[in-house]
Amino acid sequence: MLFQKKIEPRCAYCQRGTELDEEKILCAKRGVVDRAGHCRAFRYDPLKRVPPPPPSLDLGSLKDEDFTL
C-alpha cells in the first residue's frame, strides 16, 4: 500500500519544507529544522515522499522442484 491514511508527520515530506541538504529542511513556519522533526503546521505532500524499495528476491534458495506442478 503506497498511500496510507495515517502518515507519520516528518518535515522531509511536508508542503511547507524545502530541502537544504541531506539532514536539514527549511520550513516556512519554523526555519531550519531536522528532517525527522514535525510540528502542528504539517501538511503532507505525497510527491516529496520516497517509498521504501521493494524487498529483493532471493533466487539462490529456490530449486527446480519449486517450479513444477
N, C-alpha and C positions, 0 to 999 in steps of 0.2 A: 504494500500500500504506500504510494508516494505521498499523498496528501492526507495527513491525519487532521482530525478536528482539534485535538489538543496538542499544539506545538509548544514545546518548552521555549519561553522567550529568551532570545540572545541578541545582542547588539549586532552580531555578524550578519543577520538576515532581517534587520529592521528597515523600514522605509526611510526613517529619519537618519540612518547612519551611512557614512561614506568611508570606505576602507582607506586607511593611511598606509599601513604596512601589514605584515603577517600577524601582528599582535595587537594593534591599536585601531580603533574606529573613531571617526569624527562624528559626533552626534549633534544634531541641530538643537537639542534641548540641554544636553549636559556637557558638551565639549569633547575633549579627548577621553575615551573610555576603553576598557579592556573588551576584547571580542566576546568573552563569555558573560559579560555583565548584562543587566537589563534594568528597565525602570517602568513606571506606570504608563509612560507615553509610548510603549512598544506597539508598533503596527507591523504585522507580518507581511513580508514581500517574498512571494514564492520564487521569484526569478533570482534572488540572491542566495537561496539555499541550495547547496550541492548535496544530493543524496549520497549515502554511503555506497561504495562499489558492491556489486553483487558477489556472493561467495564464489570462489573458483571451484571448478570440477576436478576432482582427483581421479584421473583415469588409470593411475597405476594400480589401484586396488581392485579394479574390475577385471573379470575373466570372460572368455568366450562363452562360457555356460550361462552367464548373466543375460546374454542377448538371444538365447534360443527359447523356443516355445515348447 
